Amino acid sequence: MHSKSLLTLALPLITSALPAPASIIGLVNGGPLQSQRGVPTSSQTLSALISSNANLTVKAGLLARDPYVQSVYTGLRNATCFFPSDAAYAVQAEQAGSSLAFRDGDRQRAEDLLQCVQGVWPVSSFNRTQTWAHSFLYNSSWTNVTDGQYLAFGKQGLDVLTPVVYSGLNFQAQLSLSRNNGSVPPTVLTNRGNLPIGQQSAIVQADIPFVGGLVHIVDAPVTLAVGLEGTGKSLGLKSMQGNLTRGAGGAVQADGYRDVTYVFLSNSGYEKYRNVSANFTAAQRTAVFRMNSFNGSVLHSDMFTAEGTEVEAQSGDKVRLTRDADNTLRMNGAMVVYPDVPLQNGAAFITDE
């Protein structure tokens, strides 16, 4: 039998005040933009780029409403931003049934900060294995990831590789959750070659330089990750909504930990296990949850190697992350069905046993 999952349930929820823009920039900027081969440079400010680009008029209007985000954007150095096109925002507004002008300002601010990541990443640096970078979203109302919520980016496709950025639960799923009090039909999941589950935004205009880095314009909004309960309901995963989560003190408590990775069973795996776990005590459920939880750092699929990477679960159990020749990911031999499911405080991996 394979040992089940490892992850780190770590520090208590931090509810610090929103940091000043200067302090955000000081955390991550390493000085002036360094010239790299193949990376275009420009003396244009980010605000000037946004206001002059015909595909970013909606973005320009949203930015004009928030001096805080303007200040953060002004100070960005060594950064890459993934800004939704006007067409992407139009689809989002149509799905929401209202103008973005009436959208919650705190949520919009969080998305604006999530759209930019640390480091300069031209499309030429993207590959089939996703790259994960910290964004400039630190506010604990929206994320419990130290150094900023993650975004992933890479290339996908068969004959033609398309550069894509991956973010939180797709906007339609989030909208369904909010409209139906958290109860939505399960999302239809298909195995997509170990791609992250979440919003996929294709880059339609790449490598636009500004004084602090690069901008890529994408065809769908970059979306926020949500907690365990919302993610489990949207994906229709029984193990995310079942006894293991309740045994650990509930999804709300689990969402309060920082920098964690959780491992959950697929629905078919959960059905095999459900009869065994039906008579577990609360202490036993918590023990199993700890075996499937990793503290202190967020695991990502690029950590799975042919040689294997060993990590330690919250329970102290060792888990080996391996990658087969056909790119199948395994945790102590259990096949990963869906990797890198984004959560507001880290990530989840779904295994078949």
N, C-alpha and C positions, 0 to 999 in steps of 0.2 A: 504494500500500500504506500502511496506517495504521501509525504508530509504535505500538508495543505498550504497555506500561504503565509507569507511574511510581510510585515509592514510596520512602520513606526508611528504609533500614536504618541505624540510627544507633548509639547508645551501647551499650557492652558490658553484659551482664547484671549487675545489681546484686543482691547477696545480703545486703542489710542486715538487721539484726535488726528484729524487730517494733517499730514505734514506740510510744511511750507514748501512751495515750489523749489526754492533754492536748496533745501535739504534733500529733496528727492533727487535733484540733478547731481548733488555732491556724492550721493551714494553710488552712482553708477558710471558717471562720466570720467573718462580717463584722459581728458585734455583735448587738444585740437584734433580734428579728424586726420588720421594718418592716411597718406596716399597709398593705395594698393593697386597692383597691376590689374588693369581691366575695369577698375571702378571709377566711374566719372566723378568729377568734383565740380563744385559751384560755390560762388560767394552769396548766392540767393538765400534769404532766410526761409524757414519753413512756412511762415505765415504768408510771405510773398508768393511762394510756390503754390500754396493752396488757393489764394485769391486769383492767381493768373491762369490756373488750369481749367479748361472748359468742362472737364469731367468731375470737378470738385466744387461746384457751386453750392450744393446742399451742405457739404462739409464746411465750406467757408461761412455759411449762415449759422450753422450750429456753433462753430468756433467763436463767432462774434458775440454769442450769448454768455460765454463763460471765461472771464478774465483769468481764473485760476489755470485752466487748461492752456490758455494763451501764454501764460508765464512759463509753464512747464515746456511747452513747445519751443518757446524762444531760446531756452537754455540747453536744448538737446544737443549733445555731441556724441559721435560714435553710436548712432542709432539708426534703426530701419523702421519705417512706418508702413503699415498696410491699410490704406484708406479706401473705404467703399466708394464706388462710382455713384454718380447721380442716379443711374438706373437701378443700382442695388438699393439705395435708400428709397426709391420710388416703390419698389416691390415690398420692402419692409413696411412702409406706410400703408400700402394697400392691404397687406395681410392684417395689420393692426386695426384697420378701419378708421384711422385718424391721422391727422397731420403730425409730423415729427415736432412741429412747433409746440404741441401740447404734451409732449412726452415728459416723463419724470426727469427732472434735471440731474438728480444724483445718479440715476442709471446711465444717462447719456454721458455724464462726466466719466464714469467708470469705464464705459466702452471706449471713449476717446483716449484714455490712458492705456487701455489694453491694446490699442491698435499699434503702439510703438514698442519695439523691443530693443534690448541692449546689444550693441554690435552692429557692424555694417555688413549686410548680407546681400550681395548682388545675386541675381538669378543664376549666374554661372557657378555659384557655390552650392546650389541646391542639388540633391541627389535622391535616389529612391529610398534611402534610409532617412527618416525624418530627423531634422535638427530641432532641438528644443532650446528656447531662449527666454529669459525673464523679460517680462514687460515692465512698464512704468506704473502698473496698477498695484498699489500697496495697501489701500484703504481696507481695514479689516471688516468693514461692512460687506465687502464684496469678495474678499479672498483671504485665506489663511496660509498663503505661501510666502515664506521669507524671501526677500529680495525681489518680489513681484511675481504676479501670476504668470504662468507659462503660456506661450504660443508655440506651435510646431509648424514647420514648413518643410517642403520637399517637392519631389516630382512624382507624378503618378501617370499611369497609362500603359498601353501596350506598344503599338507602333509609334505613336506620338506621345512624348512625355510633356505633361502640362505642369508648370509650377503652381503650387497650391499652398495656402496657409490653412491650418486646422485650428479651430477654436472650440468654444463650449457647445453645449447642447444646441442643436440648430434652432433658429428663431421660431419656426412654426411649432416645434415641440414646446418651447417655452411659452408661446402664446396660448397653446391648448391648455397647459398647466394652469395659467393664470385665469383663463376663462371658465375652467371647469373645477375650480377649487382643488387642484392637484390631482384630479382623477381623469386620466386620458387613456384612450385605447393604446395598446403597446405599439411601439414603432416596429415596423418590419425590418429585421436585421438580416443581412446577408454577409457572408465572409468575403471581405474585400481585399484579400491578400495582406492581412496584418496592417491595414491602414487604421489610424485612430478613428474612433467614433466621435462624431461631433459635426459642427458646421465646416463645410469645405468651401473655401473661397478661392476661385481661380484668378491668377494674375492676368489682367488684360492690358496693362501698361506698366513696363518694368524699368527699374534702374533710373528713376528721375532724381537727379542730384540736388541737394541743398547743402548749406554750409555745414550742417552737422551730420550728414549721412545720405541715405537714399530713401525714396518713396516708391512703393509699388501700389498701383491702383487695382482693386479686386472687384469681382462681380457679385459678391454677396457680403453682407455685414459680418464683421468680426464680433462674435457673441460671447457673453459671459458664461462661465461654468456655473452650475448650480450644485446643491447639496445632494446627499445620498438619497433622500426620499424622492425628490423631484426627478433625479436621474433614473432611479429604479422604476418609478411609475412610467416615465416616458419610454424606457427601453423594454418595459414589460418583464423585468427580471424578478422572479419570485424571491431569489436569495437576497436581493437588496432590500426587499420589503418584509422579509420573514423573520424567523426566530433568531438568527444570528445577530441581526441589527438590534432587535429588541433586547436580547440578552446582554448586549454591551452597554445598555443604558439608553438606547434609543438613537435615532438618526440625528436629532438635534445635538446630543452630547458628542457623537462621533464627528459631526461637522465642525465642532469647536476646536478640535486638535489641529496643530499646525504641521505642514510638511509630511503628509502621510500617504501611504499607498495601501489600498485594500484589495483583497482577492476574493471574488465571489464566484459561485458556481453558475454555469449556464442552466437554463430551465431543465434540460434533460438530465444534467448532473444533479440538480436539486431534487428532482423526482426520485432518483435512486437513493438519495441521502435522507429524504424527508422522514421516512418511516423509522430510520435509526435515531434521528434527532428528536422525534416527537415527544419522547419521555425525558429529554434532558432537563436537568435543573437549570435555574438561572446561572448558577456558578459554572456549570458545564458549558453552557452556551457562550458565556463570556470567555472561557478558556479557549474555545474553538475560534472565537472572533480574534483573540490575541494571536493565535497561531497564523491567522490570515491577515495580519496587520503589520506594517513596517513603519518604524518611527525615524524621524530626523532628516529624512531626505525622500524626495519623490522619485520613484523608479520609472524609467522610460524604456521603450523597446530597444533603443540603441545600446542598452546595457547588456542585452542578451548576445552572447558570443558562442562560436563553435567550441571554444575551450571551456566555456562556462564561467560565470561570475557568481560568487557566493555572497549571500546577504543574510542578515539575521532578523527574524521576526520579533515582534514585541514580546513573545513568549520565550525567546531565547533559542528557538529551533532554527537550524540552518536550512536555507533554501538555495538551490542552485539554478541559475538562470542560463538556459542554453538555447542555441539556435541550430536547427537542423540544416542539412545541405539545401533543402527545398525552401528554406526561410521560415519554417514552422518554429514558433517560439514555445518553449516548455519551462515549467517551474517544477523542479523535482520530478520531471518526466510527464507531468500533467500538461496536456496541450492547451495553450492559450488560444481561446476562440476569438476574443476581442481584446486587444491591448489598448493601453493609453486612453481609457475612457476619462475625459476631463472632469474633475471635481473642483469645487471652490477652494478646497484645502489640499489638493494633490491630484491623485489619479487612481483609477481602479483597473484591475485586470480580471477578465472573465475566463475561467478555465472549465474544462469538460469533466473534471473529476477532482 
